[in-house]
Amino acid sequence: MAQAIGIGGVFFRSSDPKGLARWYADHLGIDPGQSGVWQQAAGPTVFAPFRADSDYFAADRQWMINLRVDDLTALLAQLSASGIAAETRAEWDGDGTYGHFARIHDPEGNPIELWQPPKA
C-alpha cells in the first residue's frame, strides 16, 4: 500500500512572506537557502487533528506548528534576548515523559509550539 512518509512542507499565508521567512531564519534557524528546501533533522513528527473546540491553542487559529528543538532552555534565552515572549506551563511538560514545551508567536500571531523531546 502506498502511504505518506513524512511532512513535505508547511504552507501558510502571510502579509509579508519575505519578512516572515527572514524572522523564522533569524530566530528559529529555519533557513531554506537558495533551494527553498529546509533540510531538517530526522526525528518524530506528531500529526494530530484537534477537536474544533479544543483550547490547546487559540480558537481564532486553524493550525499551530510544532518544532522539535535540541535545547529548549538555550533557545528560550535567545528568543528572550531578541524580545520574543515565550510561555511555558508545568502542565504542558507533565512528568517529562513527552519532553518539554514552550509557546511563542511569530510576528503575524501564528502560534508555534517548541518541543524538546525526551532523551532516548
Buried (B, 14 or more C-beta within 10 A) or exposed (E): EEEEEEEEEEEEEBEEEEEBBEBBBEBBBBEEEEEEEBEEEEEEEEEEEEEEEEEEBEEEEEEBBBBBBEEBEEBBEBBEEEEBEBEEEEEBBEEEEEBBBBBBBBBEEBBBBBBBBEEE
